[in-house]
């Protein structure tokens, strides 16, 4: 079975490829704004489902995978930073603290949509202002939820991970497998 990945994320594609899934990429674009009062779980679930459904409308009869990831600290949802200043502010908030990463996966096929949310806890080491400035200057935080990539330079700041590494990268592979076979 070949699935349609409704995401432009090269990280999600790499995770699927590494796990041996056959897929094609056809990204969809939806409004990812947080709705008033929306919890992190509800937010990522809504977006993953919307992406899968939008992809399914373009690929009837195929299995479509949608996903969304956010970082949460103190109940505040951190998506992708707007600019370097926003990235630096996010990293300052994460420095020396534990936060959660929510990644939802939705699979649309045969008119049905199945979904699941994976939550992991990540502990950041304290980061000096110079560390934050250098990391932001690297360009890596620009398109990442919470302004960091656990699989990249930010790995040097990660003291502890409780949960799914691939979920923090952006696609909990075991969850994808479970949804595809259910």
ZAMARGU-4260 file (C-alpha; in steps of 0.2 Angstrom, whole numbers, plus 5000, padded with zeros to 4 digits):
<rodrens>
0) 5000/5000/5000 | 5006/5017/4996 | 5000/5031/5007 | 4999/5050/5003 | 5008/5061/5015
5) 4998/5077/5016 | 5014/5087/5023 | 5028/5096/5015 | 5039/5092/5031 | 5055/5083/5025
10) 5057/5077/5043 | 5040/5067/5041 | 5045/5060/5024 | 5062/5055/5031 | 5054/5046/5046
15) 5042/5037/5035 | 5056/5032/5023 | 5067/5026/5037 | 5053/5015/5043 | 5050/5007/5026
20) 5033/5015/5022 | 5029/5017/5003 | 5022/5035/5001 | 5020/5050/4989 | 5020/5068/4996
25) 5006/5080/4992 | 5006/5094/5005 | 4990/5103/5009 | 4989/5120/5016 | 4976/5124/5030
30) 4975/5138/5043 | 4984/5132/5058 | 4978/5146/5070 | 4974/5140/5087 | 4955/5143/5091
35) 4950/5152/5107 | 4950/5140/5122 | 4957/5126/5111 | 4968/5113/5121 | 4984/5107/5114
40) 4977/5090/5111 | 4961/5096/5102 | 4972/5108/5092 | 4984/5096/5085 | 4970/5083/5082
45) 4959/5095/5073 | 4973/5100/5061 | 4979/5083/5058 | 4962/5078/5053 | 4959/5093/5042
50) 4975/5089/5033 | 4971/5071/5031 | 4953/5075/5025 | 4959/5089/5013 | 4972/5076/5006
55) 4958/5063/5004 | 4947/5075/4994 | 4962/5076/4981 | 4966/5058/4982 | 4949/5048/4983
60) 4951/5030/4987 | 4969/5032/4994 | 4975/5031/5011 | 4980/5049/5017 | 4991/5053/5032
65) 4990/5070/5040 | 5000/5076/5055 | 5003/5091/5066 | 5015/5095/5080 | 5016/5109/5094
70) 5026/5112/5109 | 5017/5117/5125 | 5025/5125/5140 | 5015/5132/5155 | 4999/5128/5145
75) 5004/5139/5130 | 5005/5132/5113 | 5021/5136/5103 | 5019/5133/5085 | 5032/5139/5072
80) 5041/5155/5076 | 5036/5171/5066 | 5054/5177/5065 | 5071/5176/5074 | 5065/5186/5089
85) 5050/5175/5092 | 5062/5160/5090 | 5073/5167/5103 | 5059/5170/5115 | 5052/5153/5113
90) 5070/5145/5117 | 5071/5157/5132 | 5055/5150/5138 | 5061/5132/5136 | 5078/5135/5143
95) 5081/5124/5159 | 5063/5118/5159 | 5052/5103/5155 | 5039/5105/5141 | 5027/5094/5131
100) 5027/5090/5113 | 5010/5085/5106 | 5009/5077/5089 | 4993/5071/5081 | 4992/5059/5067
105) 4976/5056/5056 | 4973/5043/5043 | 4959/5045/5031 | 4954/5031/5020 | 4937/5024/5014
110) 4928/5039/5020 | 4933/5036/5038 | 4946/5046/5048 | 4956/5038/5062 | 4967/5048/5073
115) 4978/5048/5089 | 4989/5060/5099 | 5006/5056/5105 | 5013/5067/5120 | 5031/5067/5125
120) 5040/5077/5138 | 5057/5085/5134 | 5069/5093/5147 | 5080/5107/5140 | 5096/5111/5149
125) 5099/5129/5154 | 5104/5139/5138 | 5115/5155/5139 | 5109/5170/5129 | 5124/5167/5118
130) 5118/5149/5115 | 5101/5155/5110 | 5108/5168/5098 | 5120/5156/5090 | 5106/5143/5088
135) 5094/5155/5080 | 5107/5162/5069 | 5110/5144/5062 | 5093/5146/5054 | 5087/5129/5061
140) 5073/5135/5072 | 5064/5144/5058 | 5051/5131/5053 | 5050/5120/5068 | 5037/5120/5082
145) 5044/5127/5098 | 5059/5134/5087 | 5070/5118/5089 | 5074/5102/5080 | 5078/5088/5092
150) 5087/5079/5078 | 5098/5094/5074 | 5109/5106/5083 | 5096/5107/5097 | 5101/5089/5103
155) 5115/5097/5113 | 5102/5106/5124 | 5091/5090/5127 | 5094/5083/5144 | 5080/5071/5144
160) 5066/5064/5133 | 5051/5054/5140 | 5041/5047/5126 | 5043/5046/5107 | 5058/5053/5099
165) 5050/5052/5082 | 5035/5060/5089 | 5045/5075/5094 | 5053/5075/5077 | 5036/5077/5070
170) 5028/5059/5067 | 5027/5046/5080 | 5030/5031/5068 | 5023/5017/5080 | 5007/5027/5080
175) 5006/5029/5061 | 5009/5010/5060 | 4995/5006/5072 | 4983/5018/5063 | 4987/5010/5046
180) 4984/4993/5052 | 4968/4996/5062
</rodrens>
